[in-house]
Amino acid sequence: MSLYIDIQYINELSLLLRNFKKRSSNLWNCSCPICGDSSKNKSKTRFYFLIRGNNVNTYCHNCNYSASFPYFLKSMYPAIHTKYNLEKWKAGATKRYHHIEDPSKSNTSISSTKDITFDIIFQRLDRTSLDNKALMYCNSRGIPVENHQRLYYCSDVKKIGKYFTKYDGTILTSEERLIIPFYNENKEVIGIQARALDKDAKIRYLTFRKDDQELIYGLDVFNKNNTSYVVEGPLDSLFLPNCLAAATSNLLRVKDHVIKNFTTYIFDNQPRNKEVCNQMEKAVDEGCNVFFWNDVKEKDINEYITNNKVKKEDLLDFIGKNTYNGLLGKVRFNQWKRV
Ligand SMILES: [Zn+2]
């Protein structure tokens, strides 16, 4: 292996690259030498060097530049590249280098609990510029700032094929999207929902899966031994503490992950929707705590908060006062439903 040569050359570049910093044993970053990163703010560092298997890839979150380390070196620093090439050749490594490959095939150990590769391919919302389209969308919906780190921006939906390689080449559009990652309990990304940012988009949510693991949003930060909530939409769940999102109206699909007495099921406010009513009745019959919307027009938590400027404490109070179970739940359900 001659990876040590690459590392030696990355270190050598540290003198030439602005804001250069080693982030971990396999990750370095700096201001991007391709796009300038940026004309407004010289402290931006959106260019990355990442060791993947036996190769190093380079990547910029701002201009979307992506290339193998040798290619980057050759195009930016040809004199250094000549020297590098000679050393690599001497070390017997003359194989071709590749762009970002399937993370599941990589031996790179990931030190943090979250996935560094994911953070490199997509842009975490708390690290984007203020005029980022996904950030502005989340701000318009009032998503709590402390949860921005759980969401990402993607400048081109095709990039999802770089992460879940089974989709590589199958995504034909190239729109910007808000990325909602789904984790399993081991904090591995097992699914992605990509929400359209263009209000004329034909499909609002696209869903991508790693394999057949069930997609429940919030398992990575959930503690079933505390008071908890279950809602339908992942973005709605960001307004409530310790909350899972089922991502369908079948909220009971999360029941194996929660302790019944500790959790409250909050269905969307759709008393005329037969499917929602069936699910709600089932939850009541199973003895769950179920929240009932009183006479409000809003259809979900996010709308309710935005329209009524509700504070977090008041929201929990509102939910608590309108939650029923058992026989009272049955009575309340019959008053609420409209089908
Ligand atoms: Zn750049």
Boltz pocket constraint, residues with backbone or C-beta under 6 A from the ligand:
constraints:
  - pocket:
      binder: B
      contacts: [[A, 32], [A, 33], [A, 34], [A, 35], [A, 36], [A, 37], [A, 46], [A, 47], [A, 60], [A, 61], [A, 62], [A, 63], [A, 64], [A, 65]]
      max_distance: 6.0
